[in-house]
Amino acid sequence: MSSPSSDSPRGSSRGKRAAERPPSRLRRRKAATSRDRETPVAPAPPPAVAPPREPAPGPTPESTPAVAAPAAAEPVEVFPDGPRRSVLAIWFFVLVLGAAALGWSAVTGVIGDSAPIDELPAVPEWLDGAGAVAVVTSLSWLLATRTAGRALISAGLALALGVTSLVVGGRVLPTGAAVMTCVVGSVYAVMVTVPAVTGLKAMREALIAALVATVTAFAAVGFEPTVATERFEIVALLLALALVLAIVYRLGAGLHGLGRRGMIVVAIGLGVLFATLAYAELLRRYGAQTFVSSVLDFADWTAERIGAFPRPLVVLLGIPALVWGTHVRARRRQGWWFCAFGVAATVPLATGLVAPDSSYLEAGLRSAYSIVLGLVVGFLVIRADLALTGPKGKRGRRAEEAGPHRPEPRRFAEL
C-alpha cells in the first residue's frame, strides 16, 4: 500500500496538524535556559539612602496650649439617717435633767424616812412632778422620731397632759398621766434596741431596754397616781402591747413576713401572755385557798431570804423575747415580732414602783433578779435556736457572725 503524497489532500492536512502542534515542555525549558545564558545579568542598583530628617522645632512657650484646670468636684449630699445631733443632744439633756430631778427627790424621800428632815436640804414639792413631765415629754419625742411619727406633736401632747395633771390634780389625771408614761417608756424601751449578732450583744440590748424602763418607773411615780396595782399593770400592759404590735406590723412587713415558724412563736407568746394574766386574776379571785396560800407562802419565804421574789412574766417571756428577738433581727426582720413581747418585761419594770406597799429596795431587787434570770433563759433560747437552725460547729458560727447581716438604722434614727 503506497503512502500518501504531499499533493494529496490527506497528506496536506497531516502536515498542518504537525506544524500547529506546540513544542513540548522539555523543548521550552531548554530554549529558556539557552536564552538566560546568552543575556548578561545587570547589577542590582545600590539601595537609596534616605536623607537625614531635621528635628521638628519644639513648641514655643507662647504657642503651648494652656491646660485647663480640673473642675472642682461638686459636694455629694449626704442624707442624715437620724435627727441632727444638736436636736438630739437637747432632748437628751431634758431627759437627763428630769431623771436627775426624780433621782434627787427619791433619794431625799428615802433618807428622810430614816433621818431627821432638818439635816437634809430642802427639796421643792414640784420637783418630782417637773422631772416626770420632762421625762415623759422627751420619751414621747424619741419614740415618735424612732417610729417615723410626728415628734413635735407627740411631745406637745405629752407635755400638755403632764402639766394639766400637775396643775389640776385629783385622781384621774395623775393616774392617766402615769399610765401614759409607762406605755410610752415601755414601748420606746423595745424600739431603742438594735440587731445583735452575738448572744452577748443581745443581752446588752436587753439591759438597755431595762434601763429605759427603770427611768420610766421613776417618772410614773413622779405623778403620784392613785392606783390599784393589779389593774394598773394590766391596763398598761394591754395598751403597750397594742401600740407595739401596731408599730411592729409595719416594721415586720405585716403578717405575711412572719413565716410558719414566726406564726407559731407569736401564737405561743400571745398564749403565754394572756394565760398568765388570766391565771393570775383567776388565782387571786377564785383559786383554792390552800393552793393560793402555798404559792404566797413560797413567795414570802423566798423574799425573806433574798429580799424579793422575781416576776415570772419577766423571766419566762419578756427578757427572753428581747434577747432572742434582737438576735433574730440581725438575720431576719421577723425578729421584730419576737421583740414585741419585750413589753412583758418593760411594762412590769416600769410599773414596779407604783405599788404603795413596795419599797425602793424591794422593787430594785425584784427587777434585778428578774433581769438576771431572764438573761439566762434568753441566752439558752439563742443556743437552742442556733443548734436547731444555725450552722454546725464553732467555725461555722464564727463565719456566720463575720458575714453580712440584715442592716438597720442606727439606734436613734428613724426605722
ABEGO torsion letter per residue (X at the ends): XBBBBAABAAAAAAAAAAAABBBBAAAAAAAAAAAAAABBBBBBBBBBBBBBBBBBBBBBAAABBBBBBBBBBBBBBBBBABBBAAAAAAAAAAAAAAAAAAAAAAAAAAAAAABBAAABBBBBAAAAAAAAAAAAAAAAAAAAAAAGBBAAAAAAAAAAAAAAAAAAEEAAAAAAAAAAAAAAAAAAAAAABBBBABAAAAAAAAAAAAAAAAAAAAAAAAAGBBBBAAAAAAAAAAAAAAAAAAAAAAAAGEAAAAEAAAAAAAAAAAAAAAAAAAAAAAAAAABBAAAAAAAAAAAAAAAAAAGBBBBAAAAAAAAAAAAAAAAAAAABAAAAAAAAAAAAAAAAAAAAAABAABBAAAAAAAAAAAAAAAAAAAAAAAAAAAAAABBBEAAAAAAAAABBBBBBBBAABBX
